[in-house]
Each structure stands twice: as C-alpha cells, then as structure tokens.
C-alpha cells in the first residue's frame, strides 16, 4: 500500500506539504468549478485525476 504524505513539488524545486485545510480547498474548488469550453473541461479532468484520486 502506498503511503501519501501530501507533499507537492514545484518545477522550480520548491516543495510544500499540503495541510488538511489546503486539501479541502483544492477538493472543493475542483468540485465546484464549471468549465466553459472543451479545453477547460480537459484541464479540469486532468487536475481532478491528479488531486482527487491522491487526496481522498
């Protein structure tokens, strides 16, 4: 079983450990966002797969 530590790594080398509050904000924002076009829909699905599956 994989143990997640809620750390994200940015391209510029910065590392940040997400707090429970930040995780909840990300989840709510992704759930509430309404895409306006196909590009936004695709991007939203990619973000959801990146965050939601790992932050459940």
N, C-alpha and C positions, 0 to 999 in steps of 0.2 A: 504494500500500500504506500502510495506517495504521500509524504507529509509536506503541506504547503506552509510557507512562513510569511506569506503576504508581502514579500519584498518585490518591488519593481525596479528594473534597471533601465535608465535612460541612455540614449545614444551617446551623450556627452560624458558618460562614465559615472554620473550621479546615481546613487542607489537610495531608495526610500522604502521604509516599511509602512504599509498602509495600516491605519488604525481602524477599529470597528466602525467608527463614525464615517470615515472616508469610504470604506467599503459599502456601507449603507447608502451613502450619497451617490456613489457610482451606480449601484444597482437600481436605485430609484430613478436616476437620470436616464439610464438606458431603457428602463421600462416605460417611462413617460414620454420619451422623445417621439415625435411624429415626423417621419421623413417626407420630404416634398417631391422628390424625384427618384429615379432608379439608382442614381449614383449614391444618394444619401441612404437609400434602403440597403444597398450592398455594403456600404461602410458601416451602417448600424449593425447589420448581421455579423460582420467581421468583429466589431467591438464586443458584441454580445458573446460570441463564441470565445473570444479572448478572456473576457472578465467573468461572465456569469457562470460558466462551467467550472472555473477555478475558484470562485469566491462563494460558492454555495455552502 
